[in-house]
Amino acid sequence: MPYGITQSDWDAAKQQARDIMVGRAKVRGMIPYSELTASITAAKFAPHDQRLFDLLGEISSAEDAEGRGMLSVLVVHKSGDMQPGPGFFELAGRLGRDTADILRCWITELHRVHAVWSTR
């Protein structure tokens, strides 16, 4: 497994991150990268860790394939633009989203994910 994390720890971290994001989506919330990383116990990630970005990408790709949208849309910068990082928008483009206007892309996806989870 890349990054020095065992497959079982990676899978556990991915499940923890997904559960945390789903919890936020159910209340139409968001979560800063730093808060998400502090909540994952199966593996340690820094808020600007490429491993975290890859983990979020795997989660969003799987969720999107199931028709639930890009769940990592909820993970945002704690300050500044308070939006997802550039990797989110790169993945969004690969998944067929229109990223010409990243603000519109983000808000559209955020509404999609909130709509799915707030009714479950």
C-alpha positions in Angstrom: 0.0 0.0 0.0 1.4 3.4 -0.9 2.1 6.0 1.8 3.2 3.5 4.5 -0.4 2.8 5.6 -1.6 -0.8 5.6 -4.6 -1.6 3.5 -6.7 -2.3 6.5 -5.8 1.0 8.2 -6.5 2.8 4.9 -9.9 1.2 4.6 -10.7 2.0 8.2 -9.6 5.6 7.8 -11.7 5.9 4.6 -14.8 4.5 6.4 -14.2 6.9 9.3 -13.9 9.9 7.0 -17.0 8.9 5.0 -19.0 8.4 8.2 -17.9 11.9 9.5 -18.8 13.5 6.2 -22.2 11.7 6.0 -22.9 13.0 9.5 -22.2 16.6 8.4 -24.2 16.1 5.2 -27.3 15.0 7.1 -27.4 18.3 8.9 -26.5 20.3 5.8 -23.1 21.1 7.2 -19.4 21.2 6.2 -16.2 20.4 7.9 -12.7 22.0 7.7 -9.8 19.8 6.6 -8.2 20.2 10.0 -11.3 19.0 11.9 -11.7 16.0 9.6 -8.0 14.9 10.1 -8.3 15.3 13.9 -11.3 13.0 13.8 -9.7 10.2 11.8 -8.0 7.7 14.2 -7.2 4.8 12.0 -4.4 6.7 10.3 -2.8 10.1 10.9 -3.2 12.8 8.2 -2.2 16.4 8.1 -4.8 18.9 6.8 -2.7 19.5 3.6 -1.6 15.8 3.2 -1.6 14.4 -0.3 -2.6 11.0 1.3 -5.8 12.7 2.7 -6.6 14.2 -0.7 -6.3 10.7 -2.3 -8.5 9.3 0.4 -11.1 12.0 -0.2 -10.9 11.4 -4.0 -11.6 7.7 -3.5 -14.6 8.4 -1.3 -16.0 11.0 -3.7 -15.5 8.8 -6.7 -17.3 5.9 -5.1 -20.1 8.0 -3.7 -20.6 9.6 -7.1 -20.7 6.2 -8.8 -23.5 5.4 -6.4 -25.4 8.5 -7.5 -24.9 10.4 -4.2 -22.6 13.1 -5.5 -19.0 14.0 -4.4 -19.2 13.7 -0.7 -15.8 15.5 -0.2 -17.5 18.7 -1.3 -18.2 19.2 2.4 -14.4 19.3 3.3 -13.3 22.9 3.1 -10.5 25.3 4.1 -11.0 26.6 7.6 -10.3 30.2 6.6 -9.9 32.2 3.4 -12.2 31.1 0.7 -13.8 28.3 2.9 -14.1 26.1 -0.2 -12.6 22.7 -1.1 -9.1 22.7 -2.4 -8.0 22.5 -6.0 -7.9 18.7 -6.0 -11.7 18.6 -5.5 -12.2 20.7 -8.6 -9.8 18.6 -10.6 -11.7 15.4 -9.7 -15.0 17.2 -10.4 -13.8 17.9 -13.9 -12.8 14.2 -14.4 -16.2 13.2 -13.1 -17.9 15.3 -15.7 -18.8 18.4 -13.7 -18.6 21.8 -15.3 -15.7 23.6 -13.5 -15.6 26.7 -15.6 -17.0 28.6 -12.6 -15.6 26.8 -9.5 -17.9 28.7 -7.2 -21.0 27.5 -9.1 -19.5 24.0 -9.3 -19.0 23.9 -5.6 -22.4 25.2 -4.6 -24.2 22.9 -7.1 -22.4 19.9 -5.8 -22.9 21.0 -2.1 -26.6 21.3 -2.7 -26.7 17.9 -4.4 -24.9 16.1 -1.5 -27.0 17.9 1.1 -30.2 17.0 -0.7 -29.3 13.3 -0.8 -28.2 12.9 2.8 -30.5 15.4 4.7 -33.5 13.1 3.8 -31.9 9.8 5.0 
